[in-house]
Amino acid sequence: MDKLKPLLSFTQKQQTNLGFGLIALITAGSEHIFSVFAFKCPCNDYNFVYGNVCLLVPALALLILSYMLSNKTWKLFTGLCLKKSRFCRFNYAIGFLCIFLQITTTAIVAPLSWIAVALLRGVYFECSMTGANLTLFRSHLCSDKYPHCRTELEKFPCDGTAIPQTERVALLAIIRAESQVLGWILIGSVMTFTFLLTCLARCYSPISYMQLKFWRMYTQKESEFMDSYTAQHAEKLAKRNITSFFELTKPTPINSPPRQAWEKISSFYKFRSMDRYYSILHKYVSTCEDLENPLVRPSVRSENDFSNPAALAFVDEGKLVL
């Protein structure tokens, strides 16, 4: 798992077509390996269940894994149970749903890639539909040319049966063609939706293209420096405490942000056209009068109230739709 961390970190930071393309490529490779080495249609009444499970359950697992690997998911849910009264407010609930929708937009890349590639290959759909006990489908698929179709359809995906090879190949070609049609429809629908979502986000963008490009560069660099400085500070604090313990000396003072400061910079940033800040951290250090005691900052409202979900949606959407 440690060897995958650099790749996962790269795909999380590259919230662009490059990152999404890499995720889709990895998912497609995984689907191919699974279908070749692990998938084997039972060729009995269990075909429908087995085919659908192999098609949909891995997609569900990838969706859950994508949620778990997203920092935004835990940023959104951490401490949420302690804010029940705030969550009941309409603006907060709408803002929460907007952010969760943005996270989902990123998370569904892997599961949709799995389903699309699986449909283009057709093996899962082929197994599933040969076991479907649907009169309409069988009447559509079977004809007088295929005498074994109505009675032995579930055996068609397997070799070594009494069904003539020509009849078997012709019928499976029809099912696989329908599967590929569904796969291309899914791909086309996703691409169209992504394009329209990108156009909508850019259309209502309150800043120019170059400033938006600068904003993305800034947030990426800020995240990199934050990770690096946090690691250095944690190492320095841990080294001081260990040294104090073993040498039986009093620890030397080290300044660390208080809990209120961590809480304030852990919220999502709501963009306002009159602001000059590019992140919640930028706003916090620029507006906080006493950085050691953030409670004395009465003029700055907590960003977690989501009072402007539309503007907040634009901030994170800008990272999703390059």
C-alpha positions as CSV (number, residue, x, y, z in Angstrom):
1,M,0.0,0.0,0.0
2,D,2.9,2.3,0.7
3,K,4.1,2.0,-2.9
4,L,0.7,3.3,-4.1
5,K,0.7,6.4,-1.9
6,P,2.7,8.6,-4.4
7,L,0.3,7.6,-7.1
8,L,-2.8,8.3,-5.0
9,S,-1.3,11.6,-3.9
10,F,-0.6,12.5,-7.5
11,T,-4.2,11.7,-8.6
12,Q,-5.6,13.6,-5.7
13,K,-3.6,16.8,-6.5
14,Q,-4.1,16.6,-10.2
15,Q,-7.9,17.3,-10.1
16,T,-7.8,17.6,-13.8
17,N,-8.3,15.7,-17.0
18,L,-4.8,14.2,-16.5
19,G,-5.7,12.9,-13.1
20,F,-9.1,11.6,-14.1
21,G,-7.6,9.9,-17.2
22,L,-5.0,8.2,-15.1
23,I,-7.7,6.9,-12.7
24,A,-9.7,5.7,-15.7
25,L,-6.7,3.9,-17.2
26,I,-5.9,2.1,-13.9
27,T,-9.5,1.1,-13.5
28,A,-9.7,-0.2,-17.1
29,G,-6.5,-2.3,-16.5
30,S,-7.9,-3.7,-13.3
31,E,-11.2,-4.7,-15.0
32,H,-9.3,-6.4,-17.8
33,I,-7.2,-8.5,-15.3
34,F,-10.3,-9.4,-13.3
35,S,-12.3,-10.5,-16.3
36,V,-9.5,-12.6,-17.7
37,F,-8.3,-14.3,-14.6
38,A,-11.1,-14.3,-12.1
39,F,-14.5,-14.1,-13.9
40,K,-16.1,-17.3,-15.0
41,C,-19.8,-17.4,-15.9
42,P,-21.5,-20.4,-14.1
43,C,-23.8,-21.0,-17.1
44,N,-26.9,-21.9,-15.1
45,D,-29.8,-20.0,-13.4
46,Y,-27.2,-18.1,-11.4
47,N,-26.0,-16.2,-14.4
48,F,-28.1,-13.1,-13.8
49,V,-27.0,-12.6,-10.2
50,Y,-23.3,-13.5,-10.9
51,G,-23.0,-11.2,-13.9
52,N,-24.6,-8.2,-12.2
53,V,-22.6,-8.6,-9.0
54,C,-19.3,-8.7,-11.0
55,L,-20.4,-5.6,-12.9
56,L,-21.8,-3.4,-10.1
57,V,-20.2,-4.5,-6.8
58,P,-16.6,-3.6,-7.9
59,A,-18.0,-0.2,-9.1
60,L,-19.6,0.3,-5.6
61,A,-16.3,-0.7,-3.9
62,L,-14.4,1.8,-6.1
63,L,-16.9,4.5,-5.3
64,I,-16.5,3.9,-1.5
65,L,-12.7,3.8,-1.9
66,S,-12.7,7.1,-3.8
67,Y,-14.7,8.7,-1.0
68,M,-12.3,7.3,1.6
69,L,-9.2,8.5,-0.3
70,S,-10.6,12.0,-0.8
71,N,-9.3,14.6,1.8
72,K,-12.4,16.7,1.1
73,T,-14.6,13.9,2.4
74,W,-13.0,13.8,5.8
75,K,-12.7,17.6,5.8
76,L,-16.5,17.8,5.3
77,F,-17.5,15.1,7.8
78,T,-15.0,15.7,10.6
79,G,-16.8,17.1,13.6
80,L,-20.1,17.1,11.8
81,C,-22.0,15.2,14.6
82,L,-21.1,18.0,17.0
83,K,-22.8,20.6,14.8
84,K,-26.3,19.1,14.7
85,S,-28.1,22.4,15.4
86,R,-26.2,24.1,12.7
87,F,-26.9,21.3,10.2
88,C,-30.6,21.8,10.7
89,R,-30.3,25.3,9.1
90,F,-31.4,25.4,5.5
91,N,-28.3,27.3,4.1
92,Y,-25.9,25.0,5.9
93,A,-27.7,21.8,4.6
94,I,-27.7,23.2,1.0
95,G,-24.0,24.1,1.2
96,F,-23.2,20.6,2.7
97,L,-25.0,18.9,-0.2
98,C,-23.2,21.1,-2.8
99,I,-19.8,20.2,-1.4
100,F,-20.8,16.5,-1.2
101,L,-22.0,16.6,-4.8
102,Q,-18.6,18.0,-5.9
103,I,-16.8,15.2,-4.0
104,T,-19.1,12.7,-5.7
105,T,-18.3,14.2,-9.1
106,T,-14.7,13.2,-8.6
107,A,-15.4,9.9,-6.8
108,I,-17.6,8.5,-9.6
109,V,-14.8,8.6,-12.2
110,A,-13.4,5.2,-11.2
111,P,-16.7,3.3,-10.9
112,L,-18.1,4.7,-14.1
113,S,-14.8,3.8,-15.8
114,W,-15.2,0.2,-14.5
115,I,-18.8,0.0,-15.8
116,A,-18.0,1.5,-19.1
117,V,-15.1,-0.7,-19.8
118,A,-17.0,-3.8,-18.6
119,L,-19.9,-3.0,-21.0
120,L,-17.5,-2.5,-23.9
121,R,-16.0,-5.9,-23.3
122,G,-19.4,-7.4,-22.8
123,V,-18.6,-10.5,-20.8
124,Y,-20.5,-9.5,-17.7
125,F,-23.5,-8.3,-19.6
126,E,-23.4,-11.4,-21.7
127,C,-23.4,-13.6,-18.6
128,S,-26.1,-11.6,-16.9
129,M,-28.5,-11.4,-19.7
130,T,-28.3,-15.1,-20.6
131,G,-29.6,-15.7,-17.1
132,A,-32.3,-13.1,-17.2
133,N,-35.7,-14.6,-16.9
134,L,-37.4,-11.9,-18.9
135,T,-40.0,-12.9,-21.4
136,L,-39.7,-9.7,-23.4
137,F,-35.9,-9.9,-23.7
138,R,-36.0,-13.6,-24.7
139,S,-38.7,-13.0,-27.3
140,H,-36.6,-10.1,-28.7
141,L,-33.4,-12.1,-28.7
142,C,-34.6,-15.6,-29.7
143,S,-36.1,-16.4,-33.1
144,D,-36.8,-19.5,-35.2
145,K,-33.1,-19.5,-36.3
146,Y,-32.0,-20.3,-32.7
147,P,-34.0,-23.3,-31.5
148,H,-31.9,-23.7,-28.3
149,C,-32.3,-20.1,-27.3
150,R,-35.5,-20.2,-25.3
151,T,-34.7,-23.4,-23.3
152,E,-30.9,-23.3,-22.9
153,L,-30.0,-19.6,-23.1
154,E,-28.1,-19.7,-19.8
155,K,-25.6,-22.2,-21.3
156,F,-24.6,-20.1,-24.2
157,P,-21.6,-18.3,-22.6
158,C,-19.8,-21.6,-21.9
159,D,-17.9,-23.9,-24.3
160,G,-18.3,-27.6,-24.4
161,T,-22.1,-27.7,-24.6
162,A,-24.4,-29.5,-27.0
163,I,-25.4,-26.1,-28.5
164,P,-24.1,-25.7,-32.1
165,Q,-21.1,-23.3,-32.2
166,T,-22.5,-21.2,-35.0
167,E,-25.8,-20.6,-33.1
168,R,-23.9,-19.8,-29.9
169,V,-21.5,-17.4,-31.5
170,A,-24.3,-15.5,-33.4
171,L,-26.5,-15.1,-30.4
172,L,-23.6,-14.0,-28.1
173,A,-22.5,-11.5,-30.8
174,I,-26.0,-9.8,-30.5
175,I,-25.8,-9.6,-26.7
176,R,-22.3,-8.2,-26.8
177,A,-23.2,-5.7,-29.4
178,E,-26.1,-4.4,-27.2
179,S,-23.6,-4.3,-24.3
180,Q,-21.2,-2.2,-26.3
181,V,-24.0,0.2,-27.4
182,L,-24.9,0.7,-23.7
183,G,-21.2,1.3,-22.9
184,W,-20.8,4.0,-25.6
185,I,-24.1,5.6,-24.5
186,L,-22.7,5.8,-20.9
187,I,-19.4,7.3,-22.1
188,G,-21.1,9.8,-24.3
189,S,-23.5,10.8,-21.5
190,V,-20.7,11.3,-19.0
191,M,-18.6,13.3,-21.4
192,T,-21.6,15.5,-22.3
193,F,-22.5,16.1,-18.7
194,T,-18.9,17.0,-17.9
195,F,-18.7,19.4,-20.8
196,L,-22.0,21.1,-19.8
197,L,-20.9,21.3,-16.1
198,T,-17.6,22.8,-17.2
199,C,-19.3,25.4,-19.4
200,L,-21.8,26.3,-16.6
201,A,-19.0,26.7,-14.0
202,R,-17.0,28.9,-16.4
203,C,-20.0,30.9,-17.5
204,Y,-20.8,32.0,-13.9
205,S,-17.1,32.4,-12.9
206,P,-16.7,35.7,-11.0
207,I,-13.0,35.9,-11.9
208,S,-11.0,35.8,-15.2
209,Y,-9.4,32.8,-16.8
210,M,-5.8,34.0,-15.8
211,Q,-6.8,34.7,-12.2
212,L,-8.4,31.3,-12.0
213,K,-5.3,29.7,-13.3
214,F,-3.2,31.6,-10.7
215,W,-5.7,30.5,-8.0
216,R,-5.1,26.9,-8.8
217,M,-1.4,27.3,-8.8
218,Y,-1.6,29.0,-5.5
219,T,-3.8,26.4,-3.8
220,Q,-1.6,23.6,-5.1
221,K,1.6,25.2,-3.8
222,E,-0.1,26.1,-0.5
223,S,-1.1,22.5,0.0
224,E,2.4,21.3,-0.8
225,F,4.0,23.7,1.7
226,M,1.3,22.9,4.3
227,D,2.1,19.2,4.1
228,S,5.9,19.9,4.3
229,Y,5.7,22.4,7.1
230,T,3.3,20.3,9.1
231,A,5.7,17.3,8.9
232,Q,8.6,19.5,9.9
233,H,6.8,21.0,12.8
234,A,5.5,17.6,14.0
235,E,9.0,16.2,13.8
236,K,10.4,19.2,15.8
237,L,7.8,18.9,18.5
238,A,8.2,15.1,18.8
239,K,12.0,15.4,19.0
240,R,11.7,18.0,21.7
241,N,9.3,15.9,23.8
242,I,11.5,12.7,23.4
243,T,14.6,14.7,24.3
244,S,12.9,16.2,27.4
245,F,11.7,12.8,28.5
246,F,15.0,10.9,28.3
247,E,17.3,13.8,29.4
248,L,14.9,14.7,32.3
249,T,14.8,18.4,31.3
250,K,12.0,20.8,30.9
251,P,10.8,21.2,27.3
252,T,11.8,24.3,25.5
253,P,8.8,26.3,24.4
254,I,7.6,25.8,20.8
255,N,4.8,27.8,19.3
256,S,1.9,25.8,17.8
257,P,-1.4,27.0,16.5
258,P,-4.3,26.6,19.0
259,R,-7.2,24.3,18.5
260,Q,-9.5,27.2,17.3
261,A,-7.0,28.1,14.6
262,W,-6.9,24.5,13.3
263,E,-10.7,24.4,13.3
264,K,-11.0,27.6,11.3
265,I,-8.5,26.7,8.6
266,S,-10.1,23.2,8.3
267,S,-13.3,24.6,6.9
268,F,-14.2,25.1,3.2
269,Y,-13.5,28.5,1.7
270,K,-16.4,30.5,0.3
271,F,-15.4,32.8,-2.5
272,R,-16.8,36.4,-2.5
273,S,-16.1,38.8,-5.3
274,M,-15.0,41.5,-2.9
275,D,-12.5,39.3,-1.1
276,R,-8.7,39.3,-1.9
277,Y,-8.0,35.9,-0.5
278,Y,-7.2,32.7,-2.3
279,S,-7.9,30.2,0.5
280,I,-9.2,29.9,4.0
281,L,-5.6,29.9,5.3
282,H,-4.9,33.1,3.4
283,K,-8.0,34.7,4.8
284,Y,-7.3,33.6,8.3
285,V,-3.7,34.9,8.5
286,S,-4.7,38.2,6.8
287,T,-7.7,39.0,9.0
288,C,-6.9,37.5,12.4
289,E,-5.8,40.2,14.7
290,D,-4.2,37.9,17.2
291,L,-2.9,34.7,15.6
292,E,-2.2,33.1,19.0
293,N,-5.7,33.7,20.2
294,P,-8.2,33.4,17.2
295,L,-11.2,33.9,19.5
296,V,-10.5,37.7,19.6
297,R,-11.5,37.9,15.9
298,P,-15.2,38.9,16.1
299,S,-15.4,40.4,12.7
300,V,-14.7,37.2,10.8
301,R,-17.6,34.7,10.5
302,S,-17.0,31.0,10.5
303,E,-16.8,29.6,7.0
304,N,-18.6,26.4,8.0
305,D,-22.1,28.0,7.9
306,F,-22.2,27.7,4.1
307,S,-24.3,30.8,3.8
308,N,-23.4,31.1,0.1
309,P,-23.5,27.6,-1.4
310,A,-23.4,28.8,-5.0
311,A,-20.2,30.7,-4.5
312,L,-18.7,27.8,-2.5
313,A,-19.6,25.4,-5.3
314,F,-17.6,27.5,-7.8
315,V,-14.5,27.4,-5.6
316,D,-14.2,23.6,-5.6
317,E,-15.7,23.1,-9.0
318,G,-12.8,25.2,-10.5
319,K,-10.5,22.4,-9.4
320,L,-12.7,19.7,-10.9
321,V,-13.2,21.0,-14.4
322,L,-10.0,22.2,-16.1
